[in-house]
């Protein structure tokens, strides 16, 4: 199972959460960024429907596979101010 960490950081004159190298939109306060990160982490864990998906790889070959809706990552929120 994969793991996703949401990190609360200062960004663009405010606060944001960051996953890997990707930032959320900026929030005016730390508390709002933290709340948004917790909500995003919770939603990331929510199971969905099992779906058949098609995707193209870097060589232009198409693939078909079944993506189980129960295959959700573990998540957490890191906040250096807590």
N, CA, C and O atoms as a Maestro MAE file, in Angstrom:
{
 s_m_m2io_version
 :::
 2.0.0
}

f_m_ct {
 s_m_title
 :::
 protein
 m_atom[328] {
  # First column is atom index #
  i_m_mmod_type
  r_m_x_coord
  r_m_y_coord
  r_m_z_coord
  i_m_residue_number
  s_m_chain_name
  s_m_pdb_residue_name
  s_m_pdb_atom_name
  i_m_atomic_number
  :::
  1 25 0.846 -1.166 0.000 1 A "UNK " " N  " 7
  2 3 0.000 0.000 0.000 1 A "UNK " " CA " 6
  3 2 0.900 1.241 0.000 1 A "UNK " " C  " 6
  4 15 1.928 1.269 0.677 1 A "UNK " " O  " 8
  5 25 0.509 2.254 -0.758 2 A "UNK " " N  " 7
  6 3 1.297 3.477 -0.819 2 A "UNK " " CA " 6
  7 2 0.965 4.406 0.341 2 A "UNK " " C  " 6
  8 15 -0.026 4.221 1.046 2 A "UNK " " O  " 8
  9 25 1.807 5.395 0.518 3 A "UNK " " N  " 7
  10 3 1.644 6.346 1.610 3 A "UNK " " CA " 6
  11 2 1.794 7.763 1.064 3 A "UNK " " C  " 6
  12 15 2.718 8.037 0.298 3 A "UNK " " O  " 8
  13 25 0.893 8.664 1.452 4 A "UNK " " N  " 7
  14 3 0.921 10.057 1.020 4 A "UNK " " CA " 6
  15 2 0.997 10.936 2.262 4 A "UNK " " C  " 6
  16 15 0.186 10.806 3.179 4 A "UNK " " O  " 8
  17 25 1.987 11.836 2.279 5 A "UNK " " N  " 7
  18 3 2.137 12.765 3.398 5 A "UNK " " CA " 6
  19 2 1.853 14.184 2.922 5 A "UNK " " C  " 6
  20 15 2.424 14.649 1.936 5 A "UNK " " O  " 8
  21 25 0.977 14.849 3.625 6 A "UNK " " N  " 7
  22 3 0.645 16.254 3.385 6 A "UNK " " CA " 6
  23 2 1.437 17.070 4.401 6 A "UNK " " C  " 6
  24 15 1.288 16.871 5.607 6 A "UNK " " O  " 8
  25 25 2.282 17.991 3.921 7 A "UNK " " N  " 7
  26 3 3.111 18.811 4.805 7 A "UNK " " CA " 6
  27 2 2.627 20.266 4.784 7 A "UNK " " C  " 6
  28 15 2.407 20.835 3.714 7 A "UNK " " O  " 8
  29 25 2.467 20.856 5.956 8 A "UNK " " N  " 7
  30 3 2.064 22.253 6.063 8 A "UNK " " CA " 6
  31 2 3.321 23.118 5.964 8 A "UNK " " C  " 6
  32 15 4.271 22.933 6.724 8 A "UNK " " O  " 8
  33 25 3.319 24.074 5.009 9 A "UNK " " N  " 7
  34 3 4.492 24.915 4.767 9 A "UNK " " CA " 6
  35 2 4.065 26.353 4.488 9 A "UNK " " C  " 6
  36 15 2.934 26.607 4.073 9 A "UNK " " O  " 8
  37 25 4.985 27.291 4.720 10 A "UNK " " N  " 7
  38 3 4.760 28.660 4.282 10 A "UNK " " CA " 6
  39 2 4.963 28.707 2.781 10 A "UNK " " C  " 6
  40 15 5.906 28.121 2.250 10 A "UNK " " O  " 8
  41 25 4.055 29.422 2.091 11 A "UNK " " N  " 7
  42 3 4.140 29.444 0.632 11 A "UNK " " CA " 6
  43 2 3.378 30.634 0.080 11 A "UNK " " C  " 6
  44 15 2.241 30.895 0.475 11 A "UNK " " O  " 8
  45 25 4.008 31.352 -0.833 12 A "UNK " " N  " 7
  46 3 3.361 32.408 -1.607 12 A "UNK " " CA " 6
  47 2 2.674 33.454 -0.720 12 A "UNK " " C  " 6
  48 15 1.555 33.882 -1.001 12 A "UNK " " O  " 8
  49 25 3.355 33.853 0.345 13 A "UNK " " N  " 7
  50 3 2.823 34.875 1.235 13 A "UNK " " CA " 6
  51 2 1.794 34.385 2.235 13 A "UNK " " C  " 6
  52 15 1.171 35.189 2.929 13 A "UNK " " O  " 8
  53 25 1.609 33.089 2.317 14 A "UNK " " N  " 7
  54 3 0.639 32.526 3.258 14 A "UNK " " CA " 6
  55 2 1.078 31.136 3.659 14 A "UNK " " C  " 6
  56 15 2.258 30.889 3.907 14 A "UNK " " O  " 8
  57 25 0.123 30.239 3.719 15 A "UNK " " N  " 7
  58 3 0.367 28.852 4.104 15 A "UNK " " CA " 6
  59 2 -0.250 27.928 3.064 15 A "UNK " " C  " 6
  60 15 -1.224 28.287 2.403 15 A "UNK " " O  " 8
  61 25 0.316 26.751 2.926 16 A "UNK " " N  " 7
  62 3 -0.198 25.760 1.976 16 A "UNK " " CA " 6
  63 2 0.106 24.377 2.528 16 A "UNK " " C  " 6
  64 15 0.831 24.226 3.511 16 A "UNK " " O  " 8
  65 25 -0.459 23.378 1.880 17 A "UNK " " N  " 7
  66 3 0.013 22.023 2.137 17 A "UNK " " CA " 6
  67 2 0.717 21.550 0.886 17 A "UNK " " C  " 6
  68 15 0.410 21.992 -0.222 17 A "UNK " " O  " 8
  69 25 1.648 20.664 1.068 18 A "UNK " " N  " 7
  70 3 2.505 20.208 -0.014 18 A "UNK " " CA " 6
  71 2 2.539 18.688 -0.011 18 A "UNK " " C  " 6
  72 15 2.683 18.065 1.040 18 A "UNK " " O  " 8
  73 25 2.408 18.103 -1.178 19 A "UNK " " N  " 7
  74 3 2.543 16.650 -1.353 19 A "UNK " " CA " 6
  75 2 3.646 16.455 -2.399 19 A "UNK " " C  " 6
  76 15 3.486 16.828 -3.561 19 A "UNK " " O  " 8
  77 25 4.761 15.868 -1.969 20 A "UNK " " N  " 7
  78 3 5.904 15.773 -2.874 20 A "UNK " " CA " 6
  79 2 6.380 17.175 -3.211 20 A "UNK " " C  " 6
  80 15 6.700 17.954 -2.313 20 A "UNK " " O  " 8
  81 25 6.430 17.505 -4.500 21 A "UNK " " N  " 7
  82 3 6.847 18.830 -4.951 21 A "UNK " " CA " 6
  83 2 5.679 19.709 -5.355 21 A "UNK " " C  " 6
  84 15 5.882 20.769 -5.945 21 A "UNK " " O  " 8
  85 25 4.464 19.291 -5.050 22 A "UNK " " N  " 7
  86 3 3.263 20.006 -5.484 22 A "UNK " " CA " 6
  87 2 2.614 20.717 -4.299 22 A "UNK " " C  " 6
  88 15 2.358 20.120 -3.253 22 A "UNK " " O  " 8
  89 25 2.356 22.024 -4.497 23 A "UNK " " N  " 7
  90 3 1.720 22.839 -3.463 23 A "UNK " " CA " 6
  91 2 0.226 22.981 -3.725 23 A "UNK " " C  " 6
  92 15 -0.223 22.973 -4.871 23 A "UNK " " O  " 8
  93 25 -0.528 23.110 -2.650 24 A "UNK " " N  " 7
  94 3 -1.938 23.470 -2.753 24 A "UNK " " CA " 6
  95 2 -2.013 24.968 -3.049 24 A "UNK " " C  " 6
  96 15 -0.991 25.646 -3.155 24 A "UNK " " O  " 8
  97 25 -3.227 25.462 -3.178 25 A "UNK " " N  " 7
  98 3 -3.409 26.904 -3.248 25 A "UNK " " CA " 6
  99 2 -2.990 27.500 -1.905 25 A "UNK " " C  " 6
  100 15 -3.026 26.806 -0.889 25 A "UNK " " O  " 8
  101 25 -2.597 28.768 -1.884 26 A "UNK " " N  " 7
  102 3 -2.225 29.376 -0.599 26 A "UNK " " CA " 6
  103 2 -3.453 29.703 0.243 26 A "UNK " " C  " 6
  104 15 -4.521 30.024 -0.279 26 A "UNK " " O  " 8
  105 25 -3.276 29.616 1.539 27 A "UNK " " N  " 7
  106 3 -4.305 29.972 2.506 27 A "UNK " " CA " 6
  107 2 -3.777 31.121 3.350 27 A "UNK " " C  " 6
  108 15 -2.569 31.215 3.567 27 A "UNK " " O  " 8
  109 25 -4.656 31.998 3.830 28 A "UNK " " N  " 7
  110 3 -4.227 33.163 4.612 28 A "UNK " " CA " 6
  111 2 -3.665 32.779 5.970 28 A "UNK " " C  " 6
  112 15 -2.787 33.461 6.498 28 A "UNK " " O  " 8
  113 25 -4.169 31.688 6.535 29 A "UNK " " N  " 7
  114 3 -3.712 31.303 7.868 29 A "UNK " " CA " 6
  115 2 -3.212 29.860 7.895 29 A "UNK " " C  " 6
  116 15 -3.578 29.027 7.065 29 A "UNK " " O  " 8
  117 25 -2.374 29.611 8.869 30 A "UNK " " N  " 7
  118 3 -1.877 28.258 9.102 30 A "UNK " " CA " 6
  119 2 -3.035 27.309 9.393 30 A "UNK " " C  " 6
  120 15 -3.074 26.188 8.886 30 A "UNK " " O  " 8
  121 25 -3.977 27.769 10.213 31 A "UNK " " N  " 7
  122 3 -5.112 26.924 10.606 31 A "UNK " " CA " 6
  123 2 -5.934 26.488 9.396 31 A "UNK " " C  " 6
  124 15 -6.386 25.344 9.336 31 A "UNK " " O  " 8
  125 25 -6.129 27.375 8.445 32 A "UNK " " N  " 7
  126 3 -6.904 27.013 7.250 32 A "UNK " " CA " 6
  127 2 -6.147 26.010 6.387 32 A "UNK " " C  " 6
  128 15 -6.748 25.087 5.837 32 A "UNK " " O  " 8
  129 25 -4.841 26.183 6.266 33 A "UNK " " N  " 7
  130 3 -4.040 25.225 5.496 33 A "UNK " " CA " 6
  131 2 -4.064 23.857 6.158 33 A "UNK " " C  " 6
  132 15 -4.169 22.834 5.483 33 A "UNK " " O  " 8
  133 25 -3.966 23.844 7.480 34 A "UNK " " N  " 7
  134 3 -3.996 22.579 8.215 34 A "UNK " " CA " 6
  135 2 -5.344 21.887 8.052 34 A "UNK " " C  " 6
  136 15 -5.401 20.677 7.832 34 A "UNK " " O  " 8
  137 25 -6.415 22.641 8.157 35 A "UNK " " N  " 7
  138 3 -7.758 22.071 7.981 35 A "UNK " " CA " 6
  139 2 -7.931 21.501 6.571 35 A "UNK " " C  " 6
  140 15 -8.484 20.415 6.399 35 A "UNK " " O  " 8
  141 25 -7.458 22.233 5.575 36 A "UNK " " N  " 7
  142 3 -7.577 21.762 4.186 36 A "UNK " " CA " 6
  143 2 -6.740 20.504 3.968 36 A "UNK " " C  " 6
  144 15 -7.176 19.592 3.265 36 A "UNK " " O  " 8
  145 25 -5.561 20.440 4.551 37 A "UNK " " N  " 7
  146 3 -4.708 19.257 4.410 37 A "UNK " " CA " 6
  147 2 -5.352 18.042 5.062 37 A "UNK " " C  " 6
  148 15 -5.324 16.944 4.507 37 A "UNK " " O  " 8
  149 25 -5.928 18.240 6.236 38 A "UNK " " N  " 7
  150 3 -6.605 17.117 6.905 38 A "UNK " " CA " 6
  151 2 -7.783 16.619 6.088 38 A "UNK " " C  " 6
  152 15 -8.009 15.413 5.992 38 A "UNK " " O  " 8
  153 25 -8.534 17.537 5.499 39 A "UNK " " N  " 7
  154 3 -9.675 17.156 4.662 39 A "UNK " " CA " 6
  155 2 -9.194 16.399 3.411 39 A "UNK " " C  " 6
  156 15 -9.768 15.371 3.049 39 A "UNK " " O  " 8
  157 25 -8.149 16.906 2.759 40 A "UNK " " N  " 7
  158 3 -7.616 16.245 1.563 40 A "UNK " " CA " 6
  159 2 -7.086 14.850 1.893 40 A "UNK " " C  " 6
  160 15 -7.296 13.907 1.130 40 A "UNK " " O  " 8
  161 25 -6.401 14.721 3.026 41 A "UNK " " N  " 7
  162 3 -5.877 13.416 3.437 41 A "UNK " " CA " 6
  163 2 -7.005 12.428 3.706 41 A "UNK " " C  " 6
  164 15 -6.919 11.256 3.339 41 A "UNK " " O  " 8
  165 25 -8.060 12.911 4.349 42 A "UNK " " N  " 7
  166 3 -9.224 12.056 4.636 42 A "UNK " " CA " 6
  167 2 -9.895 11.608 3.337 42 A "UNK " " C  " 6
  168 15 -10.249 10.438 3.187 42 A "UNK " " O  " 8
  169 25 -10.067 12.541 2.404 43 A "UNK " " N  " 7
  170 3 -10.706 12.205 1.123 43 A "UNK " " CA " 6
  171 2 -9.854 11.236 0.310 43 A "UNK " " C  " 6
  172 15 -10.395 10.390 -0.401 43 A "UNK " " O  " 8
  173 25 -8.543 11.345 0.403 44 A "UNK " " N  " 7
  174 3 -7.636 10.452 -0.324 44 A "UNK " " CA " 6
  175 2 -7.809 9.004 0.129 44 A "UNK " " C  " 6
  176 15 -7.610 8.081 -0.660 44 A "UNK " " O  " 8
  177 25 -8.179 8.800 1.397 45 A "UNK " " N  " 7
  178 3 -8.363 7.441 1.938 45 A "UNK " " CA " 6
  179 2 -9.737 6.852 1.640 45 A "UNK " " C  " 6
  180 15 -9.950 5.656 1.837 45 A "UNK " " O  " 8
  181 25 -10.670 7.676 1.169 46 A "UNK " " N  " 7
  182 3 -12.044 7.225 0.954 46 A "UNK " " CA " 6
  183 2 -12.121 6.250 -0.215 46 A "UNK " " C  " 6
  184 15 -11.695 6.580 -1.322 46 A "UNK " " O  " 8
  185 25 -12.656 5.059 0.014 47 A "UNK " " N  " 7
  186 3 -12.778 4.095 -1.082 47 A "UNK " " CA " 6
  187 2 -13.729 4.608 -2.161 47 A "UNK " " C  " 6
  188 15 -14.640 5.392 -1.893 47 A "UNK " " O  " 8
  189 25 -13.498 4.155 -3.356 48 A "UNK " " N  " 7
  190 3 -14.361 4.504 -4.479 48 A "UNK " " CA " 6
  191 2 -14.877 3.252 -5.152 48 A "UNK " " C  " 6
  192 15 -14.921 2.182 -4.545 48 A "UNK " " O  " 8
  193 25 -15.263 3.385 -6.390 49 A "UNK " " N  " 7
  194 3 -15.765 2.253 -7.173 49 A "UNK " " CA " 6
  195 2 -14.617 1.581 -7.907 49 A "UNK " " C  " 6
  196 15 -13.659 2.236 -8.315 49 A "UNK " " O  " 8
  197 25 -14.721 0.286 -8.070 50 A "UNK " " N  " 7
  198 3 -13.773 -0.420 -8.917 50 A "UNK " " CA " 6
  199 2 -14.086 -0.072 -10.361 50 A "UNK " " C  " 6
  200 15 -15.229 -0.191 -10.802 50 A "UNK " " O  " 8
  201 25 -13.073 0.357 -11.095 51 A "UNK " " N  " 7
  202 3 -13.251 0.818 -12.472 51 A "UNK " " CA " 6
  203 2 -12.209 0.189 -13.386 51 A "UNK " " C  " 6
  204 15 -11.088 -0.095 -12.964 51 A "UNK " " O  " 8
  205 25 -12.586 -0.023 -14.628 52 A "UNK " " N  " 7
  206 3 -11.630 -0.407 -15.656 52 A "UNK " " CA " 6
  207 2 -11.076 0.887 -16.236 52 A "UNK " " C  " 6
  208 15 -11.830 1.761 -16.662 52 A "UNK " " O  " 8
  209 25 -9.752 1.000 -16.249 53 A "UNK " " N  " 7
  210 3 -9.127 2.206 -16.777 53 A "UNK " " CA " 6
  211 2 -8.216 1.859 -17.950 53 A "UNK " " C  " 6
  212 15 -7.691 0.750 -18.041 53 A "UNK " " O  " 8
  213 25 -8.043 2.814 -18.830 54 A "UNK " " N  " 7
  214 3 -7.103 2.700 -19.945 54 A "UNK " " CA " 6
  215 2 -6.117 3.840 -19.831 54 A "UNK " " C  " 6
  216 15 -6.494 4.967 -19.508 54 A "UNK " " O  " 8
  217 25 -4.840 3.547 -20.098 55 A "UNK " " N  " 7
  218 3 -3.832 4.583 -20.033 55 A "UNK " " CA " 6
  219 2 -2.743 4.318 -21.063 55 A "UNK " " C  " 6
  220 15 -2.496 3.181 -21.464 55 A "UNK " " O  " 8
  221 25 -2.102 5.401 -21.475 56 A "UNK " " N  " 7
  222 3 -1.054 5.331 -22.481 56 A "UNK " " CA " 6
  223 2 0.295 5.516 -21.816 56 A "UNK " " C  " 6
  224 15 0.474 6.454 -21.039 56 A "UNK " " O  " 8
  225 25 1.252 4.639 -22.104 57 A "UNK " " N  " 7
  226 3 2.573 4.777 -21.505 57 A "UNK " " CA " 6
  227 2 3.444 5.717 -22.339 57 A "UNK " " C  " 6
  228 15 3.013 6.237 -23.368 57 A "UNK " " O  " 8
  229 25 4.672 5.921 -21.877 58 A "UNK " " N  " 7
  230 3 5.574 6.868 -22.536 58 A "UNK " " CA " 6
  231 2 5.970 6.454 -23.953 58 A "UNK " " C  " 6
  232 15 6.470 7.276 -24.721 58 A "UNK " " O  " 8
  233 25 5.749 5.187 -24.303 59 A "UNK " " N  " 7
  234 3 6.059 4.710 -25.652 59 A "UNK " " CA " 6
  235 2 4.851 4.726 -26.579 59 A "UNK " " C  " 6
  236 15 4.948 4.295 -27.729 59 A "UNK " " O  " 8
  237 25 3.724 5.214 -26.096 60 A "UNK " " N  " 7
  238 3 2.523 5.296 -26.916 60 A "UNK " " CA " 6
  239 2 1.670 4.038 -26.910 60 A "UNK " " C  " 6
  240 15 0.680 3.962 -27.638 60 A "UNK " " O  " 8
  241 25 2.035 3.048 -26.101 61 A "UNK " " N  " 7
  242 3 1.253 1.811 -26.016 61 A "UNK " " CA " 6
  243 2 0.121 2.006 -25.009 61 A "UNK " " C  " 6
  244 15 0.312 2.582 -23.938 61 A "UNK " " O  " 8
  245 25 -1.062 1.511 -25.379 62 A "UNK " " N  " 7
  246 3 -2.226 1.611 -24.500 62 A "UNK " " CA " 6
  247 2 -2.356 0.364 -23.647 62 A "UNK " " C  " 6
  248 15 -2.059 -0.744 -24.094 62 A "UNK " " O  " 8
  249 25 -2.803 0.555 -22.419 63 A "UNK " " N  " 7
  250 3 -2.975 -0.535 -21.464 63 A "UNK " " CA " 6
  251 2 -4.368 -0.440 -20.849 63 A "UNK " " C  " 6
  252 15 -4.913 0.650 -20.677 63 A "UNK " " O  " 8
  253 25 -4.928 -1.589 -20.524 64 A "UNK " " N  " 7
  254 3 -6.217 -1.660 -19.843 64 A "UNK " " CA " 6
  255 2 -6.014 -2.447 -18.562 64 A "UNK " " C  " 6
  256 15 -5.405 -3.516 -18.567 64 A "UNK " " O  " 8
  257 25 -6.529 -1.911 -17.469 65 A "UNK " " N  " 7
  258 3 -6.419 -2.626 -16.192 65 A "UNK " " CA " 6
  259 2 -7.605 -2.265 -15.312 65 A "UNK " " C  " 6
  260 15 -8.317 -1.291 -15.558 65 A "UNK " " O  " 8
  261 25 -7.793 -3.066 -14.296 66 A "UNK " " N  " 7
  262 3 -8.856 -2.811 -13.328 66 A "UNK " " CA " 6
  263 2 -8.244 -2.127 -12.116 66 A "UNK " " C  " 6
  264 15 -7.284 -2.625 -11.528 66 A "UNK " " O  " 8
  265 25 -8.807 -0.984 -11.750 67 A "UNK " " N  " 7
  266 3 -8.352 -0.228 -10.582 67 A "UNK " " CA " 6
  267 2 -9.360 -0.453 -9.459 67 A "UNK " " C  " 6
  268 15 -10.462 0.094 -9.496 67 A "UNK " " O  " 8
  269 25 -8.986 -1.261 -8.453 68 A "UNK " " N  " 7
  270 3 -9.922 -1.527 -7.358 68 A "UNK " " CA " 6
  271 2 -10.188 -0.266 -6.536 68 A "UNK " " C  " 6
  272 15 -9.252 0.436 -6.155 68 A "UNK " " O  " 8
  273 25 -11.426 0.012 -6.271 69 A "UNK " " N  " 7
  274 3 -11.807 1.182 -5.496 69 A "UNK " " CA " 6
  275 2 -11.332 1.136 -4.056 69 A "UNK " " C  " 6
  276 15 -11.277 2.161 -3.377 69 A "UNK " " O  " 8
  277 25 -10.993 -0.044 -3.600 70 A "UNK " " N  " 7
  278 3 -10.527 -0.190 -2.216 70 A "UNK " " CA " 6
  279 2 -9.019 0.024 -2.086 70 A "UNK " " C  " 6
  280 15 -8.493 0.015 -0.974 70 A "UNK " " O  " 8
  281 25 -8.318 0.215 -3.201 71 A "UNK " " N  " 7
  282 3 -6.865 0.383 -3.207 71 A "UNK " " CA " 6
  283 2 -6.520 1.845 -2.946 71 A "UNK " " C  " 6
  284 15 -6.169 2.577 -3.871 71 A "UNK " " O  " 8
  285 25 -6.617 2.266 -1.696 72 A "UNK " " N  " 7
  286 3 -6.397 3.658 -1.308 72 A "UNK " " CA " 6
  287 2 -5.117 3.756 -0.490 72 A "UNK " " C  " 6
  288 15 -4.780 2.819 0.234 72 A "UNK " " O  " 8
  289 25 -4.405 4.856 -0.588 73 A "UNK " " N  " 7
  290 3 -3.165 4.991 0.182 73 A "UNK " " CA " 6
  291 2 -3.423 5.306 1.647 73 A "UNK " " C  " 6
  292 15 -4.505 5.762 2.017 73 A "UNK " " O  " 8
  293 25 -2.432 5.061 2.458 74 A "UNK " " N  " 7
  294 3 -2.429 5.566 3.822 74 A "UNK " " CA " 6
  295 2 -2.006 7.021 3.723 74 A "UNK " " C  " 6
  296 15 -1.201 7.373 2.862 74 A "UNK " " O  " 8
  297 25 -2.536 7.868 4.592 75 A "UNK " " N  " 7
  298 3 -2.194 9.290 4.555 75 A "UNK " " CA " 6
  299 2 -1.895 9.803 5.955 75 A "UNK " " C  " 6
  300 15 -2.357 9.249 6.952 75 A "UNK " " O  " 8
  301 25 -1.105 10.883 6.007 76 A "UNK " " N  " 7
  302 3 -0.931 11.599 7.252 76 A "UNK " " CA " 6
  303 2 -0.622 13.056 6.935 76 A "UNK " " C  " 6
  304 15 -0.310 13.410 5.797 76 A "UNK " " O  " 8
  305 25 -0.715 13.887 7.958 77 A "UNK " " N  " 7
  306 3 -0.441 15.311 7.834 77 A "UNK " " CA " 6
  307 2 0.698 15.640 8.788 77 A "UNK " " C  " 6
  308 15 0.622 15.349 9.981 77 A "UNK " " O  " 8
  309 25 1.765 16.256 8.250 78 A "UNK " " N  " 7
  310 3 2.886 16.696 9.075 78 A "UNK " " CA " 6
  311 2 2.822 18.203 9.233 78 A "UNK " " C  " 6
  312 15 2.677 18.930 8.250 78 A "UNK " " O  " 8
  313 25 2.929 18.667 10.455 79 A "UNK " " N  " 7
  314 3 2.849 20.081 10.749 79 A "UNK " " CA " 6
  315 2 3.950 20.409 11.753 79 A "UNK " " C  " 6
  316 15 3.897 19.972 12.903 79 A "UNK " " O  " 8
  317 25 4.932 21.167 11.327 80 A "UNK " " N  " 7
  318 3 6.058 21.477 12.200 80 A "UNK " " CA " 6
  319 2 5.655 22.405 13.353 80 A "UNK " " C  " 6
  320 15 6.422 22.563 14.303 80 A "UNK " " O  " 8
  321 25 4.479 23.017 13.288 81 A "UNK " " N  " 7
  322 3 4.032 23.898 14.357 81 A "UNK " " CA " 6
  323 2 3.211 23.186 15.420 81 A "UNK " " C  " 6
  324 15 2.845 23.796 16.425 81 A "UNK " " O  " 8
  325 25 2.919 21.925 15.221 82 A "UNK " " N  " 7
  326 3 2.114 21.191 16.219 82 A "UNK " " CA " 6
  327 2 2.982 20.634 17.320 82 A "UNK " " C  " 6
  328 15 2.475 19.992 18.240 82 A "UNK " " O  " 8
  :::
 }
 m_bond[327] {
  # First column is bond index #
  i_m_from
  i_m_to
  i_m_order
  :::
  1 1 2 1
  2 2 3 1
  3 3 4 2
  4 3 5 1
  5 5 6 1
  6 6 7 1
  7 7 8 2
  8 7 9 1
  9 9 10 1
  10 10 11 1
  11 11 12 2
  12 11 13 1
  13 13 14 1
  14 14 15 1
  15 15 16 2
  16 15 17 1
  17 17 18 1
  18 18 19 1
  19 19 20 2
  20 19 21 1
  21 21 22 1
  22 22 23 1
  23 23 24 2
  24 23 25 1
  25 25 26 1
  26 26 27 1
  27 27 28 2
  28 27 29 1
  29 29 30 1
  30 30 31 1
  31 31 32 2
  32 31 33 1
  33 33 34 1
  34 34 35 1
  35 35 36 2
  36 35 37 1
  37 37 38 1
  38 38 39 1
  39 39 40 2
  40 39 41 1
  41 41 42 1
  42 42 43 1
  43 43 44 2
  44 43 45 1
  45 45 46 1
  46 46 47 1
  47 47 48 2
  48 47 49 1
  49 49 50 1
  50 50 51 1
  51 51 52 2
  52 51 53 1
  53 53 54 1
  54 54 55 1
  55 55 56 2
  56 55 57 1
  57 57 58 1
  58 58 59 1
  59 59 60 2
  60 59 61 1
  61 61 62 1
  62 62 63 1
  63 63 64 2
  64 63 65 1
  65 65 66 1
  66 66 67 1
  67 67 68 2
  68 67 69 1
  69 69 70 1
  70 70 71 1
  71 71 72 2
  72 71 73 1
  73 73 74 1
  74 74 75 1
  75 75 76 2
  76 75 77 1
  77 77 78 1
  78 78 79 1
  79 79 80 2
  80 79 81 1
  81 81 82 1
  82 82 83 1
  83 83 84 2
  84 83 85 1
  85 85 86 1
  86 86 87 1
  87 87 88 2
  88 87 89 1
  89 89 90 1
  90 90 91 1
  91 91 92 2
  92 91 93 1
  93 93 94 1
  94 94 95 1
  95 95 96 2
  96 95 97 1
  97 97 98 1
  98 98 99 1
  99 99 100 2
  100 99 101 1
  101 101 102 1
  102 102 103 1
  103 103 104 2
  104 103 105 1
  105 105 106 1
  106 106 107 1
  107 107 108 2
  108 107 109 1
  109 109 110 1
  110 110 111 1
  111 111 112 2
  112 111 113 1
  113 113 114 1
  114 114 115 1
  115 115 116 2
  116 115 117 1
  117 117 118 1
  118 118 119 1
  119 119 120 2
  120 119 121 1
  121 121 122 1
  122 122 123 1
  123 123 124 2
  124 123 125 1
  125 125 126 1
  126 126 127 1
  127 127 128 2
  128 127 129 1
  129 129 130 1
  130 130 131 1
  131 131 132 2
  132 131 133 1
  133 133 134 1
  134 134 135 1
  135 135 136 2
  136 135 137 1
  137 137 138 1
  138 138 139 1
  139 139 140 2
  140 139 141 1
  141 141 142 1
  142 142 143 1
  143 143 144 2
  144 143 145 1
  145 145 146 1
  146 146 147 1
  147 147 148 2
  148 147 149 1
  149 149 150 1
  150 150 151 1
  151 151 152 2
  152 151 153 1
  153 153 154 1
  154 154 155 1
  155 155 156 2
  156 155 157 1
  157 157 158 1
  158 158 159 1
  159 159 160 2
  160 159 161 1
  161 161 162 1
  162 162 163 1
  163 163 164 2
  164 163 165 1
  165 165 166 1
  166 166 167 1
  167 167 168 2
  168 167 169 1
  169 169 170 1
  170 170 171 1
  171 171 172 2
  172 171 173 1
  173 173 174 1
  174 174 175 1
  175 175 176 2
  176 175 177 1
  177 177 178 1
  178 178 179 1
  179 179 180 2
  180 179 181 1
  181 181 182 1
  182 182 183 1
  183 183 184 2
  184 183 185 1
  185 185 186 1
  186 186 187 1
  187 187 188 2
  188 187 189 1
  189 189 190 1
  190 190 191 1
  191 191 192 2
  192 191 193 1
  193 193 194 1
  194 194 195 1
  195 195 196 2
  196 195 197 1
  197 197 198 1
  198 198 199 1
  199 199 200 2
  200 199 201 1
  201 201 202 1
  202 202 203 1
  203 203 204 2
  204 203 205 1
  205 205 206 1
  206 206 207 1
  207 207 208 2
  208 207 209 1
  209 209 210 1
  210 210 211 1
  211 211 212 2
  212 211 213 1
  213 213 214 1
  214 214 215 1
  215 215 216 2
  216 215 217 1
  217 217 218 1
  218 218 219 1
  219 219 220 2
  220 219 221 1
  221 221 222 1
  222 222 223 1
  223 223 224 2
  224 223 225 1
  225 225 226 1
  226 226 227 1
  227 227 228 2
  228 227 229 1
  229 229 230 1
  230 230 231 1
  231 231 232 2
  232 231 233 1
  233 233 234 1
  234 234 235 1
  235 235 236 2
  236 235 237 1
  237 237 238 1
  238 238 239 1
  239 239 240 2
  240 239 241 1
  241 241 242 1
  242 242 243 1
  243 243 244 2
  244 243 245 1
  245 245 246 1
  246 246 247 1
  247 247 248 2
  248 247 249 1
  249 249 250 1
  250 250 251 1
  251 251 252 2
  252 251 253 1
  253 253 254 1
  254 254 255 1
  255 255 256 2
  256 255 257 1
  257 257 258 1
  258 258 259 1
  259 259 260 2
  260 259 261 1
  261 261 262 1
  262 262 263 1
  263 263 264 2
  264 263 265 1
  265 265 266 1
  266 266 267 1
  267 267 268 2
  268 267 269 1
  269 269 270 1
  270 270 271 1
  271 271 272 2
  272 271 273 1
  273 273 274 1
  274 274 275 1
  275 275 276 2
  276 275 277 1
  277 277 278 1
  278 278 279 1
  279 279 280 2
  280 279 281 1
  281 281 282 1
  282 282 283 1
  283 283 284 2
  284 283 285 1
  285 285 286 1
  286 286 287 1
  287 287 288 2
  288 287 289 1
  289 289 290 1
  290 290 291 1
  291 291 292 2
  292 291 293 1
  293 293 294 1
  294 294 295 1
  295 295 296 2
  296 295 297 1
  297 297 298 1
  298 298 299 1
  299 299 300 2
  300 299 301 1
  301 301 302 1
  302 302 303 1
  303 303 304 2
  304 303 305 1
  305 305 306 1
  306 306 307 1
  307 307 308 2
  308 307 309 1
  309 309 310 1
  310 310 311 1
  311 311 312 2
  312 311 313 1
  313 313 314 1
  314 314 315 1
  315 315 316 2
  316 315 317 1
  317 317 318 1
  318 318 319 1
  319 319 320 2
  320 319 321 1
  321 321 322 1
  322 322 323 1
  323 323 324 2
  324 323 325 1
  325 325 326 1
  326 326 327 1
  327 327 328 2
  :::
 }
}
